Amino acid sequence: MRRLDALLWDVDGVLAETERDGHRVAFNQAFEACGLPWRWDDARYGELLRISGGRERLLADMATHADAPSLARDREALARAVHARKNTFHAQRIAAGAIPLRDGVLELMQECLARGVRMGIASTTSRANVDALLHHHLGAAWQGRFAAIVCGEDVQRKKPDPEVYVQALRRLGDGPLRVVAIEDSPDGVAAARAAAVPVLVTRSAYFAAATMAGAIAIGPGLQDRDGWRPALPRDGRPPGRVGLDDIAVWVDRREAVPRFA
Ligand code: XBP
């Protein structure tokens, strides 16, 4: 088994359940603060997550509201204002401890650091949201732990476009890299694959049953080696979290087995 050179993290849904515990709630707080009658329940937010980018999501929803501004220019301005408020509320929720990291995330990050596997962030969420989450959980020097950080402001096109991954690979440097991504959404999987990055999926709240065409492995989360497809060998080991050696096994196998949907 060859070791990995780098691991690229998606943020929303992978590092934490930020969509469920953060963004949706914060959008509703922002609607209220802006005097707007709109509210998104879980079902509606789940539908809207097909659109990458919080501001873009809001604009798409506005198109369904008769009480939204009629001029595109005014809608854009309102979306910018509400989105900025949303990000502030989201950061406040993180600072208040409302959004824990998912189980197994910190342990895998620590293993990467201990074993010299470089890490990157490949997210099309706003940089402020990534900063708020990782500052809270990893400390003020969090950026020093990542060799590449690519966020929504850095790209022209959000996922499923591969740009975020192409940029992350570029920042990791020249030469062939044995790299893997961790995603939770169909758009994220599509983006990684289009950049030729093998991708595994940790299921998240909003994409629990979504089809993930082309992932090299799909499972419930990093905290548990059980419940993954392809299954991980037990090798007489007690149950435990998914580690770098497990991920390397999936990367090795990817040419040998059909990809999972
Ligand atoms: C996640 C997104 C983001 C977040 C909200 O992208 O689509 O829009 O839902 O963040 P990724 P913003 O899958 O790359 O993590 O409001 O900052 O867009």
Boltz pocket constraint, residues with backbone or C-beta under 6 A from the ligand:
constraints:
  - pocket:
      binder: B
      contacts: [[A, 10], [A, 11], [A, 12], [A, 19], [A, 23], [A, 49], [A, 51], [A, 52], [A, 53], [A, 54], [A, 55], [A, 83], [A, 122], [A, 123], [A, 124], [A, 125], [A, 126], [A, 127], [A, 129], [A, 152], [A, 159], [A, 185], [A, 188]]
      max_distance: 6.0
